[in-house]
Each structure stands twice: as C-alpha cells, then as structure tokens.
Amino acid sequence: MHAAVREWTQSGFLEKKQGAVLAKEVQPALKRTNIFFRIVLFLFTCLIAGASVFLVLVPLGITDRDATSAICIVAAMVCFGLAEFIIDQFGVYRFGVEEAFAVMAVVLAISAAVQLKSNSDYRTMWGLGLSVGAIASLVVYGGLGLLYAGIAAIAFAALTPFSLIHALVAQRIVSASMLLAVFLIARRQHVIYGDDFPGDDCAIFQTAAWAGLYIVANLKIVPSNITAGWFYWATYASIWILPVAGLWLGLRGKDRFLIDVNAAMVLATLSTNKSYLGLKHQPWDPMLLGVLLMATGIVLRRWLAAGPNGERRGFTPVRILSKDARLMAVVGTASAAIHTPVSSPQPAASQPGFDGGRSGGAGASGEFF
C-alpha cells in the first residue's frame, strides 16, 4: 500500500500533501533498502554463508558424502533460522540479508540431497535434488513470504518428471499436468481473495504456472527428440490455444501480468511456427514479424483511443502511471544499446599474377612465384 501511494503521487493522481498524509498512515514498521543495496547485501551474505560451509568441510578434511550431506542439512537449518532471527530482531523486509540466508538454505538442502544420492544414477540423484528444492522453496515461501521462492518451487516441481521419468512423452504430460494443477489452484485462490493477500501472490503463481505449461508444451523452446506423431501435433495445437485462452482470461480479469506473459507467448508461437512445420527460415522473417507487430500496435492503439474518453472497457493506450513511462525509457535505451553486429564481407585474397612474361623467358620477368 505504501508503494502504491508513492506511485499514485508520482503519477499525479494525488497531490503531494495528500500523498504525504496517506503515506504516513500506511507507513510499514519494517526496515527496507533500495534495490542496489539489496542486491549487494544479498550477494555478500551468500558469499559469507557459502564460505562458512567450506570452512567447516575443508579444515576438517571431510570427504565422505554422507558426512557432507549431514553438514549441508545442518547448515540449511542454521541459514533458515538466521533468516527468521534477523527478521524478528531487526524488523527488516526484503533487505537482502535475510533473503540470502533463505536462498542459501534451499541451495544447501538441494546439495545435501544430491550428495546423499551421489552413488545412484544421474536421473535419481537430480530427481531427488529437484524434489527437495521444491519442498524447501515452498517452506521458505510459507515462512518468509518471498514471492520468487514460490515461483522456484513451481519450477523445481515441473522439472522433476524430466529426471525421474524416462519416456519423453510421459515426461511432458506429467510436468504439464502438475503445472495445470498449480494454475487451477492458484487461480481459484486469486478469484476468492482478489488483489488482497494471498490473492496477489496467487495471481503471480497462476501466471508462472501458465507460462511453464506453455514452455513444456512447446517442443521447439525446450529441445526434444519428439519430431512426429500425435503428441507432436497436439503440442502444436496447444501452443496456439494456450496464448489465446490466456489472453482471454487476462483481458476478462484485467490482469496485466497475465496479459503481458501471454503476449510474449504469442510471439514465441509465431517465432517457432516454421520450425514446427519443418519450413525453412528466411532472412526476412524477423522483418515481417516486426512489421506485423507495429501494425497490430498501431491498430490497437487507435481503436482504444477512439473509444469514449479514450478508453474501452477500462483499457486505455495512455501510460497513466509514471513507472510505465520509466519502463518504456529503459526498454528504449536497451534496444538502442543492444544490437547485433553486422558482419561485413571479407575482401577476396589477391591472386598471384602471371602477367608480364616475355616470350622465351617462361614468364621469369613477370609476377610468377
């Protein structure tokens, strides 16, 4: 709420005096820092936590995998306890330090599981590691409310079938089923609670699960040896259906994040369509895609602007929030800074000359080597 009040004030919806009064009323009693210090503190704390574990393993000469696994488990519990302790004692919120200890708890738990099954086959080892990672990430989200920990739990769970199941088709079916179940559960919670907690988090989780479902379904994004058959063409149909259905859900619920993700899925479908159909990619394909996107954007913008008061059903082409203008400035700067170097053709190597020889001299006076 405090961040929303600040954004409304910067965007001109509230006067500065009104924004100051409202911001004081919703001022959280937690300590925060800016994103730059947050990143620095996060990296520095991760370095300290990782080095501390190695300082236990290396001086003691511990090489046994069971002992290493036990130490990693203890270290994971200590890291999670430190995260809870720092929050409780110092009242920090997204400060970087407690986040680093929470993330290191997940990393150490995965390391412990991998070490425990290191004598098993590769698939079993990483399957257990991913399963433990999913559970540990879910515990971190439940305990500390870190949104990216919940997303990591979804990702770990979706990757687990790829390690434990050998059949290629079954891998994707099981993974897609898990992601679909997460989407349905998260969407139901979002409908119940709306934009209030935990509905706001569930909105992010449903979008993450929907995007993961598309990635699993698109056989050209994640490389696969499946090149024909009923499943191949079923996934081809799904990469067209999923973005359309997602856009419909996003537009109906005015869920901007879901709309943005499904718009990106449409671009991915257009980009991988030729690969699916076995058609040859042409050098002008990106240019045609760019023209299509520009034309679509112009038509959509003019259609929205032509509506009553410049909007249609709550959608407007005008950037009403200051953060949108800042985002467009960042994107514009990045697009100008990041470019693909154009390779210039190399000049042809000069051929040795054989001209200038005189009769009877076998060309000895010419450029003959």
Secondary structure, DSSP 4 states (H G I P E B T S, - for coil): -HHHHHHHHHHTSS-HHHHHHHHHHT--SSB---HHHHHHHHHHHHHHHHHHHHHHHHHHT---HHHHHHHHHHHHHHHHHHHHHHHHHH-BSS-SHHHHHHHHHHHHHHHHHHHHTTTS-HHHHHHHHHHHHHHHHHHHHHHH--HHHHHHHHHHHHHHHHHH---HHHHHHHHHHHHHHHHHHHHHHHHHHTTSTTHHHHHHHHHHHHHHHHHHH-TTTS--S--SSHHHHHHHHHHHHHHHHHHHHHHHHT-HHHHHHHHHHHHHHHHHHHHHHTPPP-TTHHHHHHHHHHHHHHHHHHHHHTSGGG-BTTB-SS--SHHHHHHHHHHHHHHHH--PPPPPPPPPPPPPP-TT--TTTTTTTSS--
